[in-house]
Amino acid sequence: MSEYISEFNHNVLTVRFEDISAGWEQWILLSADRHHDNIYCNRTLERAHLEQVKERDALIFDFGDLFCAMQGKYDPRASKDVLREEDKVDDYLGAIVKHAEEDYAPYAEYWALIGRGNHDANILKRHGTDIVNNLVDRLRDKHGSNVRAGGYGGWIRFMFTFHQTSQQSIKMKYHHGSGGGGPVTKGVIQTNRQGVYLKNADIVVNGHTHDAWIVPLSSEYLSDAGVVKRGLTHFVRTPGYLDEYFKSEGIKGFVQEKWHPPKPIGAVWLRFWLERNEILFETTLAVR
């Protein structure tokens, strides 16, 4: 894996890559809405992407709802039918954290951030238990991970030093997301709304709606030197690994009851690389 330095301060995560030279590249997996403990999570695809993380020496940034955690005592959506066998215990919340730790332990060194989503916030509100912090603590203390617990939203600064003295930064705003996405627009309309108030972000990542898209928006700005320049922001929506529509076989479940359409499943790849005297990046969907 590429060496990096991670610093966390007031919900801004700074990730530094130093001593970069020709031929350098860094892959990052952007994900949200894994719903890992749900029986309808497509763990086969999730594991395939985790294995790709190993192959590419990538980092993992996850932006909330890693847990589904809907089967707790105070959740009106709770149903024993969708519990995994290993989670049918009195300490349900402890069990889903323990089993996530076991599944992610082989990839502990690649995890960089686990943010929070509405499912995680609901558990903290109803049970007073921070399942994200609990998982992060386990991965750090028992498996030597450098992962950090992020917020519902936050910033990530990627800082690059190359050719010994040249420096560059690429800034990412993340937010788990809210609302339903819209049956027609899939939430794409949010890109223009967010672009109004999110200044100076090179990448904006949302999750929550389980849609999958990448929309690059160009802009014009005037540099301090009085030169008109082009800005470009990649707006990204990550889909997640919950595959309830097809795995439930149309028999029952929240998606069937609400007649929600099928959603893509997967994540998004972000790749940085050095080209001459500049760090470039691209985002690509990894979905089915």
C-alpha positions in Angstrom: 0.0 0.0 0.0 1.1 3.6 -0.7 2.3 5.2 2.6 0.1 8.0 3.8 -0.3 10.1 6.9 -3.8 10.6 8.4 -4.8 13.6 10.6 -8.3 14.2 12.0 -9.4 17.5 13.3 -13.0 18.9 13.8 -14.5 16.5 11.2 -11.9 17.3 8.6 -9.7 14.3 7.7 -6.4 15.2 6.0 -4.7 12.4 4.1 -1.1 13.1 3.0 0.8 11.3 0.3 4.4 12.3 0.2 7.5 11.5 -1.9 5.4 10.9 -5.0 7.3 10.2 -8.2 6.6 9.2 -11.8 4.3 6.2 -12.2 2.6 6.8 -8.8 -1.2 6.1 -8.5 -3.6 5.6 -5.6 -7.0 3.9 -5.8 -9.8 4.6 -3.3 -13.1 2.8 -2.9 -16.0 5.2 -2.1 -19.0 3.4 -0.6 -22.1 3.9 1.6 -25.1 2.0 2.5 -23.5 -1.4 2.9 -26.2 -2.6 5.3 -23.8 -5.4 6.0 -25.9 -7.2 8.6 -29.0 -7.3 6.4 -29.8 -10.7 4.9 -30.4 -8.8 1.6 -26.9 -7.4 1.5 -25.0 -8.7 -1.5 -22.0 -9.9 0.4 -20.6 -11.6 -2.7 -20.2 -8.3 -4.6 -19.1 -6.6 -1.4 -16.3 -9.2 -0.8 -15.3 -9.0 -4.5 -14.7 -5.3 -4.2 -12.8 -5.7 -0.9 -10.5 -8.2 -2.7 -10.0 -5.6 -5.4 -9.1 -3.2 -2.7 -6.3 -5.6 -1.7 -5.2 -6.0 -5.3 -5.0 -2.3 -5.9 -3.6 -1.4 -2.5 -6.6 0.9 -2.2 -8.1 2.8 0.7 -11.7 2.6 1.8 -13.9 5.6 2.6 -17.4 4.6 3.7 -20.1 7.3 4.2 -22.7 5.8 6.5 -25.2 3.0 7.0 -22.5 0.4 7.0 -24.9 -1.3 9.4 -28.6 -1.8 8.7 -29.3 -2.3 12.5 -33.1 -2.3 12.0 -33.9 -5.2 14.3 -33.5 -3.5 17.6 -36.1 -3.3 20.3 -37.4 0.2 19.5 -37.4 0.1 15.7 -40.9 -0.2 14.3 -39.5 -1.8 11.1 -38.0 -4.7 13.1 -38.6 -8.2 11.8 -37.0 -11.4 12.9 -37.4 -12.8 9.4 -34.6 -10.6 8.1 -32.1 -11.4 10.9 -29.1 -13.4 10.0 -28.8 -16.6 12.1 -25.6 -15.4 13.8 -27.4 -12.2 15.0 -30.3 -13.9 16.7 -29.0 -13.3 20.2 -30.0 -11.1 23.1 -27.0 -8.8 22.5 -28.1 -8.0 19.0 -26.2 -4.7 18.6 -23.0 -6.3 20.0 -23.4 -9.2 17.6 -23.6 -7.1 14.4 -20.6 -5.1 15.4 -18.6 -8.3 16.3 -19.5 -10.0 13.0 -18.6 -6.9 11.0 -15.3 -6.8 12.7 -14.6 -10.4 11.8 -15.6 -9.9 8.2 -13.5 -6.7 7.8 -10.5 -7.7 9.8 -8.7 -9.1 6.7 -9.0 -5.7 5.1 -8.3 -3.6 8.3 -5.2 -1.9 6.9 -7.2 -0.5 4.0 -10.0 1.2 5.9 -9.5 4.9 6.2 -12.9 6.3 7.2 -16.3 5.0 8.4 -18.9 7.8 8.5 -22.4 7.8 9.9 -25.8 7.5 8.3 -29.4 7.6 9.4 -29.4 4.0 10.5 -26.4 4.5 12.7 -27.9 7.8 14.1 -31.1 6.0 14.9 -29.4 3.4 17.0 -27.5 6.1 18.9 -30.7 8.0 19.5 -32.8 5.0 20.6 -30.2 2.8 22.4 -27.4 5.2 23.3 -25.0 3.0 21.5 -22.5 4.3 18.9 -22.1 1.2 16.7 -19.8 3.1 14.3 -17.3 4.0 17.1 -17.5 0.5 18.4 -16.5 -1.0 15.1 -13.8 1.6 14.5 -12.3 1.0 18.0 -12.2 -2.8 17.3 -10.5 -2.4 14.0 -7.9 0.0 15.4 -7.2 -1.7 18.8 -7.3 -5.3 17.7 -6.3 -5.2 14.0 -3.9 -2.2 13.8 -6.2 -0.2 11.4 -5.7 3.5 10.9 -9.5 4.0 10.3 -11.3 7.0 11.7 -14.9 7.5 12.6 -16.4 10.3 10.5 -19.6 12.3 10.9 -22.8 12.3 9.0 -21.0 14.8 6.8 -17.5 16.2 6.7 -14.5 17.0 4.5 -11.5 15.1 3.3 -8.3 16.9 2.2 -6.0 14.8 0.0 -2.6 16.4 0.1 0.1 15.5 -2.3 3.9 16.2 -2.4 5.7 15.2 -5.6 9.0 15.9 -7.3 10.3 16.6 -3.8 8.9 20.1 -3.5 5.7 20.4 -5.5 2.4 20.3 -3.6 -1.2 20.0 -4.5 -4.5 19.4 -2.7 -7.8 17.9 -3.8 -10.8 18.5 -1.5 -13.8 16.1 -1.1 -17.0 17.0 0.7 -19.0 14.0 1.9 -22.5 13.7 3.3 -24.5 10.5 3.9 -27.5 12.1 2.2 -31.2 12.6 2.9 -34.6 12.3 1.2 -35.8 9.7 -1.3 -33.8 10.7 -4.4 -36.8 11.0 -6.6 -38.2 8.2 -8.9 -37.3 10.2 -12.0 -34.4 12.5 -11.2 -32.6 10.0 -8.9 -31.5 12.9 -6.8 -29.4 14.4 -9.6 -31.1 17.8 -9.1 -29.2 18.0 -5.8 -26.0 18.6 -7.8 -27.0 22.1 -8.8 -28.3 22.9 -5.3 -25.2 21.7 -3.6 -23.0 23.4 -6.1 -24.4 26.8 -4.9 -23.2 26.5 -1.3 -20.3 24.0 -1.5 -17.4 26.1 -2.6 -14.0 24.9 -3.6 -14.9 21.2 -3.5 -13.3 19.0 -6.2 -15.5 16.0 -5.3 -18.9 15.8 -3.6 -20.1 12.4 -2.4 -23.6 11.5 -1.3 -25.2 8.2 -0.4 -28.5 7.2 1.2 -30.8 6.9 -1.8 -29.1 3.8 -3.2 -28.8 5.5 -6.7 -25.6 5.4 -8.7 -24.3 8.2 -10.8 -21.4 10.6 -11.5 -22.1 14.1 -12.7 -19.1 16.3 -13.5 -20.1 20.0 -13.4 -17.9 22.7 -14.9 -17.6 26.3 -13.6 -15.7 29.5 -14.3 -13.7 31.4 -11.8 -11.2 34.2 -11.6 -7.8 33.4 -10.1 -5.9 35.6 -7.7 -3.7 36.4 -10.6 -6.6 37.7 -12.6 -6.8 34.7 -15.0 -10.1 33.2 -16.0 -10.0 29.5 -15.2 -12.2 26.4 -15.4 -13.4 24.6 -12.3 -14.7 21.1 -12.3 -16.5 19.3 -9.5 -17.3 15.5 -9.6 -20.7 15.0 -8.0 -20.9 11.3 -7.0 -23.8 9.2 -5.6 -22.8 5.8 -4.2 -25.4 3.0 -4.5 -24.6 0.5 -1.7 -24.9 -3.3 -1.5 -28.5 -3.7 -0.4 -30.2 -5.9 -3.0 -33.6 -6.3 -1.4 -35.7 -6.0 -4.6 -34.3 -9.1 -6.2 -33.1 -11.1 -3.1 -36.6 -10.9 -1.6 -38.0 -12.5 -4.8 -40.9 -10.1 -4.8 -42.5 -11.9 -1.8 -42.3 -9.3 1.0 -40.3 -6.6 2.5 -40.1 -2.8 2.7 -39.1 -2.4 -1.0 -42.0 -4.6 -2.2 -44.6 -3.0 0.1 -43.7 0.4 -1.2 -43.2 -0.8 -4.7 -39.8 0.8 -5.0 -37.9 0.1 -8.2 -34.7 -2.0 -8.2 -31.5 -0.1 -7.5 -27.9 -0.6 -8.7 -25.6 -2.2 -6.2 -21.9 -1.5 -5.7 -19.6 1.4 -5.1 -17.5 4.0 -6.8 -13.7 3.9 -7.6 -11.6 7.1 -7.3 -8.1 7.0 -8.8 -5.4 9.6 -8.3 -2.2 9.6 -10.5 0.7 11.8 -11.2 0.9 13.1 -14.8 4.0 15.3 -15.3 3.6 18.1 -12.8 0.0 17.6 -11.7 -2.1 15.1 -9.7 -5.1 14.1 -11.7 -8.1 12.0 -10.7 -11.1 10.2 -12.2 -14.2 8.6 -10.7 -15.9 5.4 -12.1 -18.9 3.4 -11.2 -18.4 -0.2 -10.0 -22.0 -1.4 -10.1 -24.3 -4.2 -11.1 
